[in-house]
Amino acid sequence: MTQVEWRRSDRARHVGLRIDPCLGRVVVTLPRHGTRRAGLALLATHAVWVAERLAALPPAIVLADGAVIRLDGRAVRIRLGASDPREGDGGEARLLGNELLVPGTPDRLPAQVVAFLQAQAQQRLAALVARKAAHIGLQPRRVVLKDTRSRWGSCAADRTLTFSWRLVMAPVFVQDYVVAHEVAHLRHMNHGAQFHALEHGLSRFGERARVWLRRHGAGLLRVGTRPPSSGVFTLASSAPQ
């Protein structure tokens, strides 16, 4: 059964309902004075929609020995075992061909794989940002990686660029487009005609990348999560009253 996560928000004006693609669960948000009864009513009304959305989620990929993940869009198989015999269990994950060799024990493996992917993301995305920002004669204040759920990238008013580290698992042309989109915001903090012209000048992969993200983006969010139980969703006992 799939668990429902209940949240309360002072900013919410109405009861909200969404699917968290990363954890494969239903999220109900209640406004400050919203009641549990209102949340239950919304769930009942949208039960079919919830079931369809959950069924459409890509399968979760648990980070474990033998699991297949992607780097720049290509398949990489995780192998548990010392990446360098001289390092023993204290070494770092290392890519060798199409295998990611992870030293240590099974319980440490997920964190090591994520650390490897984040380091690769920092290297690749920062290099892309530097090249594209130099092309327009602007530089961001800094480049930050996060595990975002709803945006692949963003540009703040202080010129900080933020990206999801999960982009490193997407094909290179997707990374190229997302970086171009955010770098273009360094000059145009809108989505007007000038912004789109600059974005297109920075990356020719716009339409292809957007299609890829619509079709496969949810799969990136499912890497490193526990597969949800199948069946009818139930209500968590900790739901707000």
Secondary structure, 3 states (H helix, E strand, C coil): CCEEEEEEECCCCCCEEEEECCCCEEEEEEECCCCHHHHHHHHHHCHHHHHHHHHHCCCCECCCCCCEEEECCEEEEEEECCCCCCCHHHCCCEEECCEEEECCCHHHHHHHHHHHHHHHHHHHHHHHHHHHHHHHCCCCCEEEEECCCCCCEEECCCCEEEEEHHHHHCCHHHHHHHHHHHHHCCCCCCCCHHHHHHHHHHCCCHHHHHHHHHHHHHHHHCECCCCCCCCCCEECCCCCC
